[in-house]
Amino acid sequence: MTPVMIDGKDVAAQVRASLQREIDELKSNGVTPGLAVVLVGDDPASQVYVGSKVKACAELGIYSQKWALPASTTQEELVQLIHQLNADDRIHGILVQSPPPAHIDEEAVILNIDPRKDVDGFHPVNVAKLVLEDEEGFVPCTPLGCMELLKAYGIETAGKHAVVIGRSMIVGKPMANLLVAKNANATVTIAHSRTRDLPALCRTADIIVAAVGRPEMVTSDYVKEGAVVLDVGINRIADESRPRGYRIVGDVDFDAVKDKCSYITPVPGGVGPMTIAMLMANTVKACRQLTAR
């Protein structure tokens, strides 16, 4: 079988083009969407992610604030900044880059973000709205991007069996909720490290979403002929032939799996570009909702 490669860069560009029209319309009415990104500490990967988000804002004309705080920042100081951003009318979305240093209680930080500005979709109010299928809530950006990819490629979910490998609040659980919702109508199984005979279960899936964080764990033994495979994983593995000494791979063994799939996302270039595109979309949505009140 010759698979269709799902081009996340192309779909992300389409999302951004649509957002650009919305942003231009908002600006013509005197409103500029605003996003605050808060980074605590000097984790190199987090610095790259934050830089990408700020760059995306600049390209679309979204007002952005980047707060780079030292690793010594206390919980109280971080919460104080969040309250300041909650009250700032220029800011419609607030994102605290994960993971923070070990002494920061990430859950407590999320609880202090105004749910109306929680563009990551991690606040319990937004988690509840996702489960209740309340469209005013915010959905975590990566699973939201996965749904956008399925839609862009006309991949039917109704009546299909989807297996989501991973149960995090960032991807696995919200992904399952999106797939089982009334506008998707999939039958969903959430699998994880304790699932018995995971390959056999995955072979029953029409759609596999791999979000487990283990490099190339999903092999051809997991995939039935004609399945759709969305690979959410971003893993570094050593590779001395590369200038940086490593290469990026997903949770799926791409070369081993691709010929069995009807559709598959590559890594990089698949789900990854959608995450930032959907963050921008959530920021524009927050702006519309906050300024309409």
N, C-alpha and C positions, 0 to 999 in steps of 0.2 A: 504494500500500500504506500502511495506517495502522500505524505502528510502536507497539510496546509500550515505554513509557519505563521503564527500569529504575531504580527508586527506591532509591538507595544509603542515604539517610537512614532509610527504613523498614526495610530489611534490617539495617542497623547497630543500630537500636533493638531488633530481634528478637534479635540476637546479644548485646547488652548485657543484655537481660532474662534470657536463658538463663545468662549469666555471673553475673548477680546471685544467682541461685539457687545456683550453685556456690560463690560467695564466701561467701554466708550459711552454707552447709554447712561450709565450711572453718573459718569463724570459730566456729561452734558446737563445733568440735573443737579450738579454741584456736590456730588457724593463720590468720594474715592475710597474703595475698599482698603482696609488696613490689616496687616498681619504682624504680630510680635512673636519673634522666635527667641527663646531663652535657652542658652547653653551654659551648663555649670561644669567646670573642669576643662581639661584639655585632651580628651579622648580624640585621637586622630580621625577615626571613622565618623564620629559625631560632628567634628569640625567640617568634614567634607559634606555631610548631609545638610548641615545648616547653611553652608555656602551655596549649595544647589538650590535650596529653598529661597534664599535671599535673591539669588540670580534670577530665578523664575518670576519672582515678584517684580523685579526691575524690568524684565522683558515685557511683562503684561501691563505695566503701569500701576501695579498695586503698591500702595504705601507700605513700607516695611520698617520695623525696628528690630535690630539684632542686639540682644543683651548677652555678652560674653562675660560670665561671672567666674571668679577664681574657684578652684576646687575647695577652698576653705570656707566658702559661703555657707552660712548656717541655714537651717530649716526656716527659722523665723525670718531671716532676711529675704529668702526666696519667696515665702508666702506674702511678705510685705510688698514685694515687687508685683506679684500676681494681683493683689488687691488694687494696686496702683493702675495696672493695665486693665483690670475689670472696669475701673471708673473712667478710663480714657476714651472719649468719644471717637478719637481717630482710629482706634483699634477695634476691629470686629472679630478677629480671630487670635487666639493665644495658643502657642505650642511650646511645651517644655520638652526639649530633646531628651530622649531616653537612650541609654540608661544614665541617671544621675550618679554622682559619687555615692558610695555605700552608706554614708551617714545621713543621706536624704531619704525621707519616707515618701516614695513616689506616689503611693496611694493617697496620702494626705495632701500632697501637692495638687493632684488631680481634683480632689474634692473642693479645693479652694478656687478653682477656675470657674467663672460664670458659665453655666451650661450653654448659654446662648452664644458664647464665644469659644466653646470647646470644639475646635475644628478637627481635632484628632478623634473625637467621638468616644473618649474613654470615660467620661463622667457617668456615674450611675444613672443620672436622669436621661442621658442619651442612649445608654445601654437599654433602659426600659423602653424608650421610644422606638428603638430598633425592633425589640421583641413585639411591641404593640403595633408595629407597622405605621407609626406616626411619622409622616413625611417631613415634619418640621425639625425632627432630630438630626443629629450628625452621625454618620457612619464612618468607622475607621477607614482610612484612605486606601489601603492595599486591597482589602476585600471589595470595596466599592469599585476600585479599578478593575478587578477581575470580572465583576459583573458587566462593566462597560465593554470589556474585551469580548465577552460572550455575545453581547448585544450587537457590537460592531460587525462581528463575523456571522451574524444570523444563526448562532448556535442555539438550538431549541433546548430548553431545560424542563418544560412541563412534562411530567410523567417519567422523567429520566431518573436513574439512580446515581446520585453523586456521593462520592466518598471524599471526605475532607480529612487529610492526615495532619493532625495537630489540633490542639484544643486551647490555644492561647486566647486571651481577650483582645489581642491585637489583630489576629488573622482568623484562626480556626473557628472560634465560636461565632463571631459576627458573620463570617463567610457562610456558615451553616444556616444562620438565621435568614440571610439574604436569599439563599437558594430555596429554602422551604416556604418563604413568604408567598402570599397569594398572587403576586405578579410574576413569580418564577415557577412555583408549583412543582419543584423537584422533590423526590424522596431522598432524604439525606441521612447518611451514616457518618458520625464523627469517630475517627479512629485515632489511636495514639500508641505510645510505647508498650502499653499493657494489653493491647488488642491481640487476641489469639489468632494465629495464622493470618497475619496481615496480608500477605500476597494473595491468598485465596479470596479474602474479602474484596480486595481491590480489583480482582479479575471479574467481579460481578458489576463493576461500576461503568456507567456510560461516561461519567465525568469524574476525573480525579483532580483534586486540588492538593498539591504537596506543599505543606507548610510546617515541616517538622524540624528543620534546622540541622539536618544530617547530610553531608555531601554525597550526592549521587546514590542515595539509599534506594530510590525507586528504580528497579531494574525491569527488564522485559518480562520477568516472571509475575510482575504486579499488574500488567496491562493486557486487556483483551483487545482483539482486533477491532479497530474502528473507534476506540475510546478517544475522548478529548482530555488532554492533559495540560493543566495549568501549573507551572512550577514557580512557587513563590520564594523559594530558597535563594539566598545569596551567601555563598560560603567561599572562603579563601583556602586554597590548597597549595602546598609548596610546589614550585615548578622553576627549577634553576635555569631553564631555557628562556624564561621571560625576564625582561629588564628589571622588574620589581621583585623577582624571585618567587612570585606566586601567580596563580590565575583564579578567576572567579568561576565557580560552577554552581549549579542549582542543587535541589534535593533529588532531582531526577537524573539518571544516567542517560543523557540525551541521545548519544549515538546508539545505545543499545535499545532504546524505546521508540525512537521516532518512526521507524518503518511500520510499527503496529498501530500508529495513531491516525485519526482523521484530521485532528488539529493538535498543535503543540506549541507552547511558548518556549523560545530559546532563553538562555541566560548567558550573558546579559541581553537586553533589548526586548524582553517580553513584558512581564508584569512590572518590572522596576520603573520604567518611565511613567507608568500610570499613577504611581503613588503620589508623586509631586503634582501631577496634573489634577488629581482629585483633591489634593490639599488646596490648590488654588480655587477649585470649584466650590469646596466647602467654605472658603473665605468669602467668596462672592455671595454665596447663599446666606451666610451670616450677616453680611452687610445689608442685603436686601431685607432680611427679616428684622434686623435691628432698626433700620432707618424707616421701615414702614409703620413702626409703632407710634 
